[in-house]
Amino acid sequence: MNAAQASIFEEFIITSDDGSNSVSLYDGQIRIISFDYFESVLSPCITGTVIISSGSDAAVSREDTQNRVGSILSHLPLRAGSIISTKIRTKNGLLNFSGDDYKVLYVTKVVPLTQDSNSETILIKFTSKIGWLNETTRITRSFNGKITKSVESILTKELGIKSNKIFIEETINSLTFTGMTKRPFDLLIGLLLKQSIPSNTVNPGYFCYETKSKFNYVSIDTLINQEEFKIPYEYN
């Protein structure tokens, strides 16, 4: 987990799901109470939450011909599919979820915490672009050959990840299978991980997980035997 409550927000913009409207931290329309994002070898995609507060006049409705102002919830509007673009300067470096379409974060759930005539406090749950695309993507085609070639094909063609944003440890075994109208992560986690065998052992088993820099498909043995992580970090 990375918590950015004490960090510097160089950018924080929320854009409506249709791209027509946005609000920004530096326009004074919102205040960030907390921001947490999570990377885990047990999760194929980045997830996180942000809690914000804003006034009742924080957003201008683009659908209103009179351009009246109102809350972010109703006038942005803030809902699933809205996009968060942010840059956060932390003591361990820059968290950059901005610019590149692959990097931005997608809102999955919006929970109003408090609301009155003057202000509102909102909990926003988010995921990465591939987490968002996974929910609406179904695979019907067939696959044949080395498992990691199939994995690469799913990641690049179904989830649109660029090849330079993927790290795959090659498997020695092959598998023939069909998509069966499953979501990409259903295939990766439910079928392919447990059957993938790396070159340095006969023991099957991989993890697939996303970090802020790339998507990884790596064997359990490699993760266990890798060198110590050198950058200081805090576990909360």
C-alpha positions as a LaTeX table, in Angstrom:
\begin{tabular}{lrrr}
\hline
Residue & $x$ (\AA) & $y$ (\AA) & $z$ (\AA) \\
\hline
Met1 & 0.00 & 0.00 & 0.00 \\
Asn2 & 1.13 & 3.54 & $-0.71$ \\
Ala3 & $-0.45$ & 6.32 & 1.32 \\
Ala4 & $-0.03$ & 9.87 & 0.09 \\
Gln5 & $-1.75$ & 11.89 & 2.79 \\
Ala6 & 1.48 & 13.74 & 3.73 \\
Ser7 & 2.72 & 14.06 & 0.15 \\
Ile8 & 2.57 & 16.92 & $-2.34$ \\
Phe9 & $-0.09$ & 16.78 & $-5.05$ \\
Glu10 & 1.38 & 18.35 & $-8.17$ \\
Glu11 & $-1.78$ & 17.52 & $-10.10$ \\
Phe12 & $-5.23$ & 16.18 & $-9.25$ \\
Ile13 & $-8.01$ & 16.40 & $-11.82$ \\
Ile14 & $-11.31$ & 14.52 & $-11.97$ \\
Thr15 & $-12.92$ & 14.34 & $-15.42$ \\
Ser16 & $-16.47$ & 13.23 & $-16.18$ \\
Asp17 & $-16.96$ & 9.87 & $-17.90$ \\
Asp18 & $-17.75$ & 11.54 & $-21.23$ \\
Gly19 & $-14.72$ & 13.82 & $-21.01$ \\
Ser20 & $-16.76$ & 17.04 & $-21.22$ \\
Asn21 & $-16.25$ & 18.39 & $-17.70$ \\
Ser22 & $-13.54$ & 18.44 & $-15.04$ \\
Val23 & $-12.61$ & 19.82 & $-11.63$ \\
Ser24 & $-9.12$ & 20.42 & $-10.29$ \\
Leu25 & $-7.47$ & 20.58 & $-6.89$ \\
Tyr26 & $-5.66$ & 23.79 & $-7.86$ \\
Asp27 & $-8.83$ & 25.55 & $-8.94$ \\
Gly28 & $-9.82$ & 25.40 & $-5.29$ \\
Gln29 & $-12.89$ & 23.29 & $-6.05$ \\
Ile30 & $-11.90$ & 20.24 & $-4.01$ \\
Arg31 & $-9.77$ & 19.26 & $-1.03$ \\
Ile32 & $-8.08$ & 15.87 & $-0.64$ \\
Ile33 & $-8.51$ & 14.26 & 2.75 \\
Ser34 & $-6.71$ & 10.99 & 2.00 \\
Phe35 & $-5.35$ & 9.07 & $-0.98$ \\
Asp36 & $-4.34$ & 5.40 & $-0.88$ \\
Tyr37 & $-3.39$ & 3.14 & $-3.73$ \\
Phe38 & $-2.50$ & $-0.54$ & $-3.60$ \\
Glu39 & $-0.12$ & $-2.81$ & $-5.49$ \\
Ser40 & $-0.21$ & $-6.51$ & $-4.63$ \\
Val41 & 1.03 & $-9.74$ & $-6.16$ \\
Leu42 & $-2.46$ & $-11.05$ & $-5.35$ \\
Ser43 & $-4.17$ & $-8.40$ & $-7.49$ \\
Pro44 & $-3.82$ & $-8.18$ & $-11.29$ \\
Cys45 & $-4.49$ & $-4.44$ & $-11.26$ \\
Ile46 & $-3.87$ & $-1.33$ & $-9.18$ \\
Thr47 & $-6.74$ & $-0.34$ & $-6.90$ \\
Gly48 & $-7.23$ & 2.42 & $-4.37$ \\
Thr49 & $-9.42$ & 4.99 & $-2.66$ \\
Val50 & $-9.45$ & 8.75 & $-2.31$ \\
Ile51 & $-11.59$ & 10.81 & 0.03 \\
Ile52 & $-12.33$ & 14.37 & $-1.07$ \\
Ser53 & $-14.40$ & 17.25 & 0.21 \\
Ser54 & $-15.87$ & 20.05 & $-1.89$ \\
Gly55 & $-18.37$ & 22.86 & $-1.74$ \\
Ser56 & $-21.91$ & 22.79 & $-3.04$ \\
Asp57 & $-20.82$ & 25.04 & $-5.94$ \\
Ala58 & $-17.69$ & 23.14 & $-7.01$ \\
Ala59 & $-18.77$ & 22.15 & $-10.53$ \\
Val60 & $-20.43$ & 23.84 & $-13.48$ \\
Ser61 & $-22.93$ & 21.67 & $-15.31$ \\
Arg62 & $-22.09$ & 21.36 & $-19.04$ \\
Glu63 & $-25.60$ & 20.06 & $-19.68$ \\
Asp64 & $-27.21$ & 23.21 & $-18.25$ \\
Thr65 & $-27.65$ & 25.98 & $-20.82$ \\
Gln66 & $-27.41$ & 28.53 & $-18.00$ \\
Asn67 & $-24.12$ & 27.03 & $-16.70$ \\
Arg68 & $-25.40$ & 26.80 & $-13.16$ \\
Val69 & $-23.09$ & 25.50 & $-10.45$ \\
Gly70 & $-23.67$ & 22.64 & $-8.05$ \\
Ser71 & $-22.02$ & 19.70 & $-6.32$ \\
Ile72 & $-19.43$ & 17.48 & $-7.96$ \\
Leu73 & $-21.73$ & 14.48 & $-7.58$ \\
Ser74 & $-24.57$ & 16.03 & $-9.55$ \\
His75 & $-22.93$ & 18.61 & $-11.79$ \\
Leu76 & $-19.64$ & 17.05 & $-12.93$ \\
Pro77 & $-21.20$ & 14.44 & $-12.64$ \\
Leu78 & $-18.97$ & 12.13 & $-10.57$ \\
Arg79 & $-19.77$ & 8.46 & $-11.18$ \\
Ala80 & $-18.25$ & 5.14 & $-12.27$ \\
Gly81 & $-16.20$ & 5.73 & $-15.40$ \\
Ser82 & $-14.97$ & 9.18 & $-14.38$ \\
Ile83 & $-11.19$ & 9.58 & $-14.69$ \\
Ile84 & $-8.64$ & 10.70 & $-12.10$ \\
Ser85 & $-5.39$ & 12.19 & $-13.35$ \\
Thr86 & $-2.82$ & 12.89 & $-10.64$ \\
Lys87 & 0.87 & 13.39 & $-9.88$ \\
Ile88 & 1.95 & 12.90 & $-6.27$ \\
Arg89 & 5.41 & 13.77 & $-4.97$ \\
Thr90 & 6.34 & 11.40 & $-2.14$ \\
Lys91 & 9.54 & 10.85 & $-0.16$ \\
Asn92 & 10.17 & 7.76 & $-2.33$ \\
Gly93 & 9.68 & 9.57 & $-5.63$ \\
Leu94 & 6.92 & 10.61 & $-8.00$ \\
Leu95 & 3.68 & 8.66 & $-8.36$ \\
Asn96 & 2.57 & 9.59 & $-11.85$ \\
Phe97 & $-0.96$ & 8.64 & $-12.85$ \\
Ser98 & $-1.24$ & 11.34 & $-15.49$ \\
Gly99 & $-0.83$ & 12.06 & $-19.18$ \\
Asp100 & $-0.48$ & 8.63 & $-20.76$ \\
Asp101 & $-3.90$ & 7.01 & $-21.26$ \\
Tyr102 & $-2.48$ & 3.83 & $-19.73$ \\
Lys103 & $-1.61$ & 5.61 & $-16.47$ \\
Val104 & $-4.82$ & 7.42 & $-15.52$ \\
Leu105 & $-7.16$ & 5.97 & $-12.91$ \\
Tyr106 & $-10.81$ & 5.01 & $-13.43$ \\
Val107 & $-13.52$ & 5.53 & $-10.83$ \\
Thr108 & $-15.34$ & 2.28 & $-10.01$ \\
Lys109 & $-17.56$ & 3.39 & $-7.13$ \\
Val110 & $-18.65$ & 6.65 & $-5.50$ \\
Val111 & $-19.87$ & 6.72 & $-1.90$ \\
Pro112 & $-21.18$ & 9.99 & $-0.37$ \\
Leu113 & $-20.01$ & 10.13 & 3.27 \\
Thr114 & $-21.47$ & 13.46 & 4.40 \\
Gln115 & $-23.56$ & 16.02 & 2.56 \\
Asp116 & $-25.28$ & 19.27 & 3.52 \\
Ser117 & $-26.27$ & 22.51 & 1.82 \\
Asn118 & $-22.72$ & 23.86 & 1.83 \\
Ser119 & $-20.36$ & 20.91 & 1.33 \\
Glu120 & $-19.97$ & 17.20 & 0.69 \\
Thr121 & $-17.41$ & 14.53 & 1.55 \\
Ile122 & $-17.04$ & 11.67 & $-0.92$ \\
Leu123 & $-15.23$ & 8.33 & $-0.92$ \\
Ile124 & $-14.05$ & 7.36 & $-4.40$ \\
Lys125 & $-12.85$ & 3.86 & $-5.26$ \\
Phe126 & $-10.67$ & 3.54 & $-8.34$ \\
Thr127 & $-8.68$ & 1.11 & $-10.45$ \\
Ser128 & $-6.23$ & 1.30 & $-13.34$ \\
Lys129 & $-7.32$ & 1.34 & $-16.96$ \\
Ile130 & $-6.77$ & $-2.40$ & $-17.36$ \\
Gly131 & $-8.89$ & $-3.05$ & $-14.26$ \\
Trp132 & $-11.67$ & $-1.00$ & $-15.83$ \\
Leu133 & $-11.37$ & $-2.63$ & $-19.27$ \\
Asn134 & $-11.34$ & $-6.12$ & $-17.77$ \\
Glu135 & $-14.91$ & $-5.71$ & $-16.54$ \\
Thr136 & $-16.30$ & $-5.02$ & $-20.02$ \\
Thr137 & $-14.05$ & $-7.29$ & $-22.12$ \\
Arg138 & $-14.94$ & $-10.85$ & $-23.09$ \\
Ile139 & $-12.58$ & $-13.19$ & $-24.96$ \\
Thr140 & $-13.99$ & $-15.59$ & $-27.56$ \\
Arg141 & $-10.94$ & $-16.47$ & $-29.68$ \\
Ser142 & $-8.73$ & $-19.54$ & $-29.38$ \\
Phe143 & $-5.10$ & $-19.76$ & $-28.24$ \\
Asn144 & $-2.34$ & $-22.24$ & $-29.01$ \\
Gly145 & 1.37 & $-22.41$ & $-28.19$ \\
Lys146 & 3.47 & $-21.32$ & $-25.23$ \\
Ile147 & 1.41 & $-20.00$ & $-22.37$ \\
Thr148 & 3.37 & $-16.77$ & $-22.13$ \\
Lys149 & 2.72 & $-16.02$ & $-25.80$ \\
Ser150 & $-1.00$ & $-16.35$ & $-25.08$ \\
Val151 & $-0.62$ & $-14.13$ & $-22.01$ \\
Glu152 & 1.15 & $-11.46$ & $-24.04$ \\
Ser153 & $-1.57$ & $-11.61$ & $-26.70$ \\
Ile154 & $-4.33$ & $-11.16$ & $-24.09$ \\
Leu155 & $-2.54$ & $-8.24$ & $-22.44$ \\
Thr156 & $-1.74$ & $-6.37$ & $-25.65$ \\
Lys157 & $-4.85$ & $-7.09$ & $-27.74$ \\
Glu158 & $-7.65$ & $-7.35$ & $-25.18$ \\
Leu159 & $-6.36$ & $-4.92$ & $-22.54$ \\
Gly160 & $-4.34$ & $-2.63$ & $-24.82$ \\
Ile161 & $-1.13$ & $-2.65$ & $-22.79$ \\
Lys162 & 1.96 & $-1.59$ & $-24.73$ \\
Ser163 & 4.70 & $-4.21$ & $-25.00$ \\
Asn164 & 7.19 & $-1.98$ & $-23.17$ \\
Lys165 & 4.80 & $-1.88$ & $-20.19$ \\
Ile166 & 4.84 & $-5.67$ & $-19.75$ \\
Phe167 & 7.34 & $-8.01$ & $-18.09$ \\
Ile168 & 6.73 & $-11.71$ & $-18.74$ \\
Glu169 & 8.89 & $-14.56$ & $-17.51$ \\
Glu170 & 8.76 & $-17.14$ & $-20.29$ \\
Thr171 & 7.17 & $-20.53$ & $-19.68$ \\
Ile172 & 8.52 & $-23.80$ & $-21.07$ \\
Asn173 & 5.08 & $-25.38$ & $-21.54$ \\
Ser174 & 2.28 & $-24.80$ & $-24.01$ \\
Leu175 & $-1.51$ & $-24.90$ & $-23.77$ \\
Thr176 & $-4.41$ & $-24.90$ & $-26.19$ \\
Phe177 & $-7.58$ & $-23.24$ & $-24.93$ \\
Thr178 & $-10.47$ & $-20.98$ & $-25.91$ \\
Gly179 & $-11.64$ & $-17.73$ & $-24.36$ \\
Met180 & $-15.09$ & $-19.12$ & $-23.47$ \\
Thr181 & $-16.38$ & $-15.50$ & $-23.29$ \\
Lys182 & $-14.44$ & $-15.03$ & $-20.05$ \\
Arg183 & $-12.85$ & $-11.79$ & $-18.91$ \\
Pro184 & $-9.06$ & $-11.48$ & $-19.39$ \\
Phe185 & $-8.22$ & $-11.79$ & $-15.69$ \\
Asp186 & $-10.56$ & $-14.77$ & $-15.33$ \\
Leu187 & $-8.41$ & $-16.61$ & $-17.87$ \\
Leu188 & $-5.10$ & $-15.47$ & $-16.43$ \\
Ile189 & $-5.94$ & $-16.21$ & $-12.80$ \\
Gly190 & $-8.39$ & $-19.07$ & $-13.16$ \\
Leu191 & $-6.60$ & $-21.04$ & $-15.88$ \\
Leu192 & $-3.10$ & $-19.94$ & $-16.85$ \\
Leu193 & $-1.26$ & $-19.02$ & $-13.63$ \\
Lys194 & $-1.47$ & $-22.46$ & $-12.06$ \\
Gln195 & $-0.37$ & $-24.23$ & $-15.26$ \\
Ser196 & 2.58 & $-21.98$ & $-16.15$ \\
Ile197 & 6.00 & $-23.61$ & $-15.63$ \\
Pro198 & 9.20 & $-21.49$ & $-15.73$ \\
Ser199 & 12.47 & $-22.71$ & $-17.22$ \\
Asn200 & 14.36 & $-22.92$ & $-13.91$ \\
Thr201 & 12.06 & $-25.41$ & $-12.13$ \\
Val202 & 9.45 & $-28.11$ & $-12.74$ \\
Asn203 & 7.10 & $-26.49$ & $-10.23$ \\
Pro204 & 4.17 & $-24.67$ & $-11.86$ \\
Gly205 & 2.77 & $-21.45$ & $-10.50$ \\
Tyr206 & 2.93 & $-17.77$ & $-11.46$ \\
Phe207 & 1.67 & $-14.43$ & $-10.20$ \\
Cys208 & 0.27 & $-11.67$ & $-12.39$ \\
Tyr209 & 0.13 & $-8.17$ & $-10.95$ \\
Glu210 & 0.32 & $-4.54$ & $-11.97$ \\
Thr211 & 2.66 & $-1.90$ & $-10.57$ \\
Lys212 & 2.80 & 1.81 & $-11.34$ \\
Ser213 & 5.40 & 1.10 & $-14.04$ \\
Lys214 & 4.33 & $-2.16$ & $-15.71$ \\
Phe215 & 2.31 & $-5.39$ & $-15.72$ \\
Asn216 & 4.17 & $-8.47$ & $-14.48$ \\
Tyr217 & 3.67 & $-12.19$ & $-15.19$ \\
Val218 & 6.30 & $-13.87$ & $-13.01$ \\
Ser219 & 6.88 & $-17.31$ & $-11.48$ \\
Ile220 & 6.57 & $-17.90$ & $-7.74$ \\
Asp221 & 10.15 & $-19.22$ & $-7.62$ \\
Thr222 & 11.53 & $-16.03$ & $-9.16$ \\
Leu223 & 9.70 & $-13.83$ & $-6.67$ \\
Ile224 & 10.91 & $-15.91$ & $-3.73$ \\
Asn225 & 14.54 & $-15.91$ & $-4.90$ \\
Gln226 & 14.82 & $-12.31$ & $-6.05$ \\
Glu227 & 17.22 & $-9.87$ & $-4.41$ \\
Glu228 & 16.20 & $-7.72$ & $-1.49$ \\
Phe229 & 14.25 & $-4.57$ & $-2.37$ \\
Lys230 & 16.79 & $-1.78$ & $-1.80$ \\
Ile231 & 14.55 & 1.30 & $-1.56$ \\
Pro232 & 13.35 & 2.06 & 2.00 \\
Tyr233 & 9.60 & 1.74 & 2.39 \\
Glu234 & 6.93 & 1.69 & 5.08 \\
Tyr235 & 4.40 & $-1.09$ & 5.50 \\
Asn236 & 1.07 & 0.04 & 6.93 \\
\hline
\end{tabular}
